[in-house]
């Protein structure tokens, strides 16, 4: 029997296989509430090693991830799924993809860049746990 340590606020329908299992009926977290958790430019944790690495490769800080999350709209929602942080803790996450128009120096023009971000709210409702943030 697999034991799951769930750190996310959402904890219904626990995974049975261990990661990547889709959760029907999402989004799990109200997007306005998600944005309010980061309104004072805090309340964000790069929760997985891969997320921290991807954010670093983008040349970003946590505040840039907050800016990206604050751009999200309901139309950007993809799906919800169970994610593990590599240390035995699990979170039910919402995944979003958002297009951002950015200047790309190597192309010498503005281009539409698609960013993917996946996150959960912690059990206390005080922290946004980011699992993924990349192009």
GROMACS elastic network, one bead per residue, 0.5 to 0.9 nm:
[ bonds ]
;  ai    aj funct       b0    kb
    2    16     6  0.79021   500
    2    17     6  0.85066   500
    2    18     6  0.80818   500
    4    14     6  0.78635   500
    4    15     6  0.81440   500
    4    18     6  0.85060   500
    4    88     6  0.73966   500
    4    89     6  0.69795   500
    4    90     6  0.66783   500
    5    88     6  0.67137   500
    5    89     6  0.50262   500
    5    90     6  0.58961   500
    5    91     6  0.86662   500
    6     9     6  0.82701   500
    6    10     6  0.84937   500
    6    11     6  0.65948   500
    6    14     6  0.84983   500
    6    88     6  0.89469   500
    6    89     6  0.58590   500
    6    91     6  0.57966   500
    6    92     6  0.81441   500
    6   123     6  0.84862   500
    7    10     6  0.85024   500
    7    11     6  0.82047   500
    7    89     6  0.63170   500
    7    90     6  0.58998   500
    7    91     6  0.56174   500
    7    92     6  0.84942   500
    7   120     6  0.89557   500
    7   121     6  0.85279   500
    7   122     6  0.58016   500
    7   123     6  0.58524   500
    8    11     6  0.65140   500
    8    90     6  0.71557   500
    8    92     6  0.60105   500
    8    93     6  0.80949   500
    8   120     6  0.60401   500
    8   121     6  0.55743   500
    8   124     6  0.84771   500
    8   125     6  0.85785   500
    8   129     6  0.82981   500
    9    29     6  0.89652   500
    9    91     6  0.80563   500
    9    92     6  0.79615   500
    9   120     6  0.75501   500
    9   121     6  0.56409   500
    9   122     6  0.50760   500
    9   124     6  0.69800   500
    9   125     6  0.66332   500
   10    28     6  0.70982   500
   10    29     6  0.82215   500
   10    91     6  0.77114   500
   10    92     6  0.60822   500
   10    93     6  0.85683   500
   10   120     6  0.81492   500
   10   121     6  0.77898   500
   10   122     6  0.83185   500
   10   123     6  0.75712   500
   11    14     6  0.64321   500
   11    91     6  0.79314   500
   11    92     6  0.69846   500
   11   123     6  0.88766   500
   12    92     6  0.88538   500
   13    16     6  0.87625   500
   13    23     6  0.77285   500
   14    82     6  0.81327   500
   14    92     6  0.86872   500
   15    18     6  0.58366   500
   15    19     6  0.68539   500
   15    20     6  0.85682   500
   15    21     6  0.63653   500
   15    22     6  0.87373   500
   15    23     6  0.88270   500
   15    81     6  0.89752   500
   15    82     6  0.66833   500
   16    19     6  0.83689   500
   16    21     6  0.81204   500
   17    20     6  0.84306   500
   17    21     6  0.73545   500
   18    21     6  0.73411   500
   18    82     6  0.79289   500
   18    83     6  0.83170   500
   18    84     6  0.80872   500
   19    22     6  0.87785   500
   19    81     6  0.78029   500
   19    82     6  0.53330   500
   19    83     6  0.52550   500
   19    84     6  0.62384   500
   19    90     6  0.81707   500
   20    81     6  0.58238   500
   20    82     6  0.54248   500
   20    83     6  0.60589   500
   20    84     6  0.85585   500
   21    80     6  0.85053   500
   21    81     6  0.53193   500
   21    82     6  0.54722   500
   21    83     6  0.80731   500
   22    79     6  0.73603   500
   22    80     6  0.57317   500
   22    82     6  0.66040   500
   23    26     6  0.69027   500
   23    27     6  0.89685   500
   23    28     6  0.85959   500
   23    79     6  0.76414   500
   23    80     6  0.52164   500
   23    81     6  0.50572   500
   23    82     6  0.72572   500
   23    92     6  0.79267   500
   23    93     6  0.87754   500
   24    27     6  0.85096   500
   24    79     6  0.80049   500
   24    80     6  0.70733   500
   24    81     6  0.83880   500
   25    28     6  0.74556   500
   25    79     6  0.87999   500
   25    80     6  0.82699   500
   26    29     6  0.77756   500
   26    77     6  0.87601   500
   26    79     6  0.65062   500
   26    80     6  0.58995   500
   26    94     6  0.74116   500
   27    30     6  0.72004   500
   27    31     6  0.84648   500
   27    74     6  0.88572   500
   27    77     6  0.71995   500
   27    78     6  0.85144   500
   27    79     6  0.68129   500
   27    80     6  0.63575   500
   27    93     6  0.86161   500
   27    94     6  0.59880   500
   27    95     6  0.84118   500
   28    80     6  0.70458   500
   28    92     6  0.78814   500
   28    93     6  0.73987   500
   28    94     6  0.64168   500
   28   120     6  0.84498   500
   29    32     6  0.86935   500
   29    33     6  0.74113   500
   29    34     6  0.69448   500
   29    93     6  0.84819   500
   29    94     6  0.72640   500
   29   120     6  0.75557   500
   29   121     6  0.74723   500
   30    33     6  0.53258   500
   30    34     6  0.63200   500
   30    35     6  0.88379   500
   31    35     6  0.62097   500
   31    36     6  0.85767   500
   31    70     6  0.89127   500
   31    72     6  0.78377   500
   31    73     6  0.75393   500
   31    74     6  0.74617   500
   32    35     6  0.51530   500
   32    36     6  0.61813   500
   32    37     6  0.88408   500
   32    70     6  0.89388   500
   33    37     6  0.63866   500
   34    37     6  0.54247   500
   34    38     6  0.71013   500
   34    69     6  0.82629   500
   34    70     6  0.85637   500
   34   120     6  0.86735   500
   34   121     6  0.74431   500
   34   127     6  0.89265   500
   34   128     6  0.71396   500
   35    38     6  0.54539   500
   35    39     6  0.61855   500
   35    66     6  0.82098   500
   35    69     6  0.69556   500
   35    70     6  0.57470   500
   35    72     6  0.89174   500
   36    40     6  0.81560   500
   37    40     6  0.77554   500
   37    41     6  0.86402   500
   37    42     6  0.76780   500
   37    43     6  0.58275   500
   37    44     6  0.80893   500
   37   121     6  0.88761   500
   37   125     6  0.80350   500
   37   126     6  0.63488   500
   37   127     6  0.66368   500
   37   128     6  0.70432   500
   38    41     6  0.51985   500
   38    42     6  0.52625   500
   38    43     6  0.51106   500
   38    44     6  0.66001   500
   38    66     6  0.65924   500
   38    69     6  0.88274   500
   38    70     6  0.83559   500
   38   127     6  0.80635   500
   38   128     6  0.76618   500
   39    42     6  0.71989   500
   39    43     6  0.82840   500
   39    66     6  0.85514   500
   39    70     6  0.86380   500
   40    43     6  0.79146   500
   41    44     6  0.81187   500
   41    62     6  0.86293   500
   41    63     6  0.63776   500
   41    66     6  0.69470   500
   41    67     6  0.87783   500
   42    45     6  0.87124   500
   42    62     6  0.84566   500
   42    63     6  0.78947   500
   42    66     6  0.82824   500
   42   127     6  0.84214   500
   43   126     6  0.64589   500
   43   128     6  0.59285   500
   43   129     6  0.86086   500
   44    47     6  0.87097   500
   44    62     6  0.70199   500
   44    63     6  0.85299   500
   44    65     6  0.84328   500
   44    66     6  0.73232   500
   44   126     6  0.89594   500
   44   127     6  0.56923   500
   44   129     6  0.61840   500
   44   130     6  0.72530   500
   45    48     6  0.88006   500
   45    62     6  0.78008   500
   45   127     6  0.69438   500
   45   128     6  0.61337   500
   45   129     6  0.50484   500
   45   130     6  0.61284   500
   45   131     6  0.89579   500
   46    49     6  0.77028   500
   46    50     6  0.88783   500
   46    51     6  0.60017   500
   46    52     6  0.55244   500
   46    55     6  0.84971   500
   46    62     6  0.75694   500
   46   128     6  0.85511   500
   46   129     6  0.61999   500
   46   130     6  0.50416   500
   46   131     6  0.67231   500
   46   132     6  0.82337   500
   46   133     6  0.89393   500
   47    50     6  0.86569   500
   47    51     6  0.69133   500
   47    52     6  0.74958   500
   47    85     6  0.66696   500
   47   119     6  0.87999   500
   47   128     6  0.87970   500
   47   129     6  0.53177   500
   47   130     6  0.53412   500
   47   131     6  0.56088   500
   47   132     6  0.85602   500
   48    51     6  0.51801   500
   48    52     6  0.64174   500
   48    53     6  0.86746   500
   48    84     6  0.82229   500
   48    85     6  0.50541   500
   48    86     6  0.71153   500
   48    87     6  0.89820   500
   48   129     6  0.85550   500
   48   130     6  0.72880   500
   48   131     6  0.54628   500
   48   132     6  0.76421   500
   49    52     6  0.52104   500
   49    53     6  0.61843   500
   49    54     6  0.86485   500
   49    85     6  0.76314   500
   49    86     6  0.79319   500
   49   131     6  0.85488   500
   50    53     6  0.50334   500
   50    54     6  0.60641   500
   50    55     6  0.85625   500
   50    85     6  0.89790   500
   50   131     6  0.77191   500
   50   132     6  0.71546   500
   50   133     6  0.88541   500
   51    54     6  0.51012   500
   51    55     6  0.61092   500
   51    56     6  0.84964   500
   51   130     6  0.69874   500
   51   131     6  0.56206   500
   51   133     6  0.58292   500
   51   134     6  0.78265   500
   52    55     6  0.52289   500
   52    56     6  0.61528   500
   52    57     6  0.86507   500
   52   130     6  0.89275   500
   52   131     6  0.86970   500
   52   132     6  0.83464   500
   52   133     6  0.83670   500
   53    56     6  0.50926   500
   53    57     6  0.61685   500
   53    58     6  0.87235   500
   54    57     6  0.50070   500
   54    58     6  0.63207   500
   54    59     6  0.87646   500
   54    60     6  0.89302   500
   54   132     6  0.77157   500
   54   133     6  0.64221   500
   54   134     6  0.58061   500
   54   135     6  0.87600   500
   55    58     6  0.51289   500
   55    59     6  0.65251   500
   55    60     6  0.54727   500
   55    61     6  0.69622   500
   55    62     6  0.79388   500
   55    64     6  0.87947   500
   55    65     6  0.78109   500
   55   132     6  0.86224   500
   55   133     6  0.63294   500
   55   134     6  0.68290   500
   56    60     6  0.56888   500
   56    61     6  0.72235   500
   57    60     6  0.74698   500
   57   134     6  0.87556   500
   58    61     6  0.88380   500
   58   134     6  0.75065   500
   58   135     6  0.84450   500
   60    63     6  0.77739   500
   60    64     6  0.57193   500
   60    65     6  0.73901   500
   61    64     6  0.54079   500
   61    65     6  0.69289   500
   61    66     6  0.89960   500
   62    65     6  0.51485   500
   62    66     6  0.63396   500
   62    67     6  0.87385   500
   63    67     6  0.62239   500
   63    68     6  0.86965   500
   64    68     6  0.62834   500
   64    69     6  0.86794   500
   65    68     6  0.50139   500
   65    69     6  0.62067   500
   65    70     6  0.85842   500
   65   117     6  0.85686   500
   65   130     6  0.88733   500
   65   133     6  0.74610   500
   66    69     6  0.50604   500
   66    70     6  0.61124   500
   66    71     6  0.87580   500
   67    70     6  0.51094   500
   67    71     6  0.65445   500
   68    71     6  0.52435   500
   68    72     6  0.69094   500
   68    98     6  0.82018   500
   68   100     6  0.88567   500
   68   115     6  0.82923   500
   68   117     6  0.84162   500
   69    72     6  0.53795   500
   69    73     6  0.89429   500
   69    96     6  0.89993   500
   69   117     6  0.77639   500
   70    73     6  0.84342   500
   71    98     6  0.77822   500
   71   100     6  0.88847   500
   72    75     6  0.81384   500
   72    76     6  0.62778   500
   72    77     6  0.82504   500
   72    96     6  0.75451   500
   72    97     6  0.80863   500
   72    98     6  0.64903   500
   73    76     6  0.54641   500
   73    77     6  0.74425   500
   73    96     6  0.88030   500
   73    98     6  0.82277   500
   74    77     6  0.57276   500
   74    96     6  0.88635   500
   75    78     6  0.84415   500
   75    96     6  0.87783   500
   75    98     6  0.88290   500
   76    95     6  0.85947   500
   76    96     6  0.52812   500
   76    97     6  0.52971   500
   76    98     6  0.56501   500
   76    99     6  0.86392   500
   77    80     6  0.87226   500
   77    94     6  0.74919   500
   77    95     6  0.61629   500
   77    97     6  0.66310   500
   77    98     6  0.86009   500
   78    94     6  0.76314   500
   78    95     6  0.54524   500
   78    96     6  0.51782   500
   78    97     6  0.68289   500
   79    93     6  0.84978   500
   79    94     6  0.59913   500
   79    95     6  0.54571   500
   79    96     6  0.73775   500
   80    92     6  0.70515   500
   80    93     6  0.54154   500
   80    95     6  0.58932   500
   80   118     6  0.86193   500
   81    91     6  0.83820   500
   81    92     6  0.57212   500
   81    93     6  0.54123   500
   81    94     6  0.66837   500
   81    95     6  0.79116   500
   82    90     6  0.67788   500
   82    91     6  0.57744   500
   82    93     6  0.60602   500
   82    94     6  0.89547   500
   83    89     6  0.84888   500
   83    90     6  0.56261   500
   83    91     6  0.53911   500
   83    92     6  0.63153   500
   83    93     6  0.67268   500
   83   131     6  0.74781   500
   84    87     6  0.74401   500
   84    88     6  0.65328   500
   84    89     6  0.56873   500
   84    91     6  0.64340   500
   84    92     6  0.89378   500
   84   131     6  0.84344   500
   85    88     6  0.65516   500
   85    89     6  0.58077   500
   85    90     6  0.65406   500
   85    91     6  0.81170   500
   85   131     6  0.74528   500
   86    89     6  0.73410   500
   86    90     6  0.89455   500
   87    90     6  0.88243   500
   91   119     6  0.83491   500
   91   120     6  0.62957   500
   91   121     6  0.82952   500
   91   122     6  0.80379   500
   91   129     6  0.83716   500
   91   131     6  0.88306   500
   92   119     6  0.80933   500
   92   120     6  0.60768   500
   92   121     6  0.84908   500
   93   118     6  0.61273   500
   93   121     6  0.80874   500
   93   129     6  0.87158   500
   93   130     6  0.85729   500
   93   131     6  0.79309   500
   94   117     6  0.83808   500
   94   118     6  0.55378   500
   94   119     6  0.56235   500
   94   120     6  0.64711   500
   95   116     6  0.72758   500
   95   117     6  0.58254   500
   95   119     6  0.67069   500
   95   132     6  0.85419   500
   96   115     6  0.82297   500
   96   116     6  0.58040   500
   96   117     6  0.54133   500
   96   118     6  0.62637   500
   96   119     6  0.88089   500
   97   114     6  0.65094   500
   97   115     6  0.54966   500
   97   117     6  0.63874   500
   97   118     6  0.87719   500
   98   113     6  0.81893   500
   98   114     6  0.55691   500
   98   115     6  0.53816   500
   98   116     6  0.66648   500
   98   117     6  0.83555   500
   99   112     6  0.60546   500
   99   113     6  0.54336   500
   99   115     6  0.62975   500
  100   111     6  0.80998   500
  100   112     6  0.54570   500
  100   113     6  0.52056   500
  100   114     6  0.63575   500
  100   115     6  0.75735   500
  101   110     6  0.62854   500
  101   111     6  0.54684   500
  101   113     6  0.61897   500
  101   114     6  0.88801   500
  102   109     6  0.83081   500
  102   110     6  0.51913   500
  102   111     6  0.54791   500
  102   112     6  0.63158   500
  102   113     6  0.68166   500
  103   107     6  0.83919   500
  103   108     6  0.73416   500
  103   109     6  0.56599   500
  103   111     6  0.62512   500
  103   112     6  0.87948   500
  104   107     6  0.54827   500
  104   108     6  0.58893   500
  104   109     6  0.56959   500
  104   110     6  0.58073   500
  104   111     6  0.65036   500
  105   109     6  0.67668   500
  105   110     6  0.84768   500
  106   109     6  0.81437   500
  107   110     6  0.79946   500
  107   111     6  0.84353   500
  113   135     6  0.72590   500
  114   134     6  0.86455   500
  114   135     6  0.58414   500
  115   133     6  0.70648   500
  115   134     6  0.56753   500
  116   132     6  0.71197   500
  116   133     6  0.55430   500
  116   134     6  0.54084   500
  116   135     6  0.59657   500
  117   130     6  0.73758   500
  117   131     6  0.75560   500
  117   132     6  0.51876   500
  117   134     6  0.67338   500
  117   135     6  0.88617   500
  118   129     6  0.85236   500
  118   130     6  0.58531   500
  118   131     6  0.54161   500
  118   133     6  0.66582   500
  119   128     6  0.65546   500
  119   129     6  0.53402   500
  119   131     6  0.55037   500
  119   132     6  0.71514   500
  119   133     6  0.89371   500
  120   127     6  0.84221   500
  120   128     6  0.57993   500
  120   129     6  0.51696   500
  120   130     6  0.66343   500
  120   131     6  0.79292   500
  121   124     6  0.80090   500
  121   125     6  0.57885   500
  121   126     6  0.72631   500
  121   127     6  0.58250   500
  121   129     6  0.60128   500
  121   130     6  0.88465   500
  122   125     6  0.53043   500
  122   126     6  0.65548   500
  122   127     6  0.55156   500
  122   128     6  0.64007   500
  122   129     6  0.66730   500
  123   126     6  0.78837   500
  123   127     6  0.84779   500
  124   127     6  0.75102   500
  125   128     6  0.80367   500
  130   133     6  0.72830   500
